Amino acid sequence: MDMTLVTSVLSAKQAATQQVAEFKIMKKQHEMEMSLIDMLTEVVRSAPAPSGQGAVVDKSA
């Protein structure tokens, strides 16, 4: 087998492996960001509305 061909195949395999690793890292980062957003959303929804805001609609104005 030609050494150039072997080198090319190994380079392609290494590049593919690196792309898979990068994709997995990006996916994990996205999952972590979504988890943070979910936690923040839960805190915001469980917090009481500030005084004078959000509890009753004032139609007298």
N, C-alpha and C positions, 0 to 999 in steps of 0.2 A: 504494500500500500504506500502511496506517495505521502511523504511527510507534510507537504503543504495541505493535502486533503485532511489528514489527521488533525493538523493544527486548526484548520478552518472549522472542522466539526467540533472540536473541543472548545473553541472560542464561541461558537454559536450556542453550545450547551451551557457554557458559563454565563453568557448574556441572558439566556432564557431563565436560568436559575436566579440571577440577580433581579430580573424583572418580577419574578414571582415573589421574591423576598420583599421588594419594594412595594408591591401591591398589598401584601399581607400587612406590612407596617402601616400603609395608608389606611387600610380597612380598620385596623385596630385603633388608630388615632381618631378616625371618624366615630367608632363605637364609643370611645372614651368621651368625645365631645358631646355626643348625643346623650350619654349618661349624665354628664354635667348639666346639660340643658334640662333634662327630666327632673333632676334634683332641684334645680333653681325654680322650675315651674311649680313643683309641688310645694315648695316653701312659699312662693308668692300666693298660690291659691289658698293655702291654709292660714295665711296672715289675715287678721281682721282689717277691714277697710278703714283708712284714716278718718278721723272725726270730720264730719261735714262732707263726706265724699262716698258715693257709691251705694248707700243703703236705701235711700228713698228718692224718688223723682219729685222735684218741687215744681208743681204746675201753676203756682200762684204768680209767677213772674210775668 
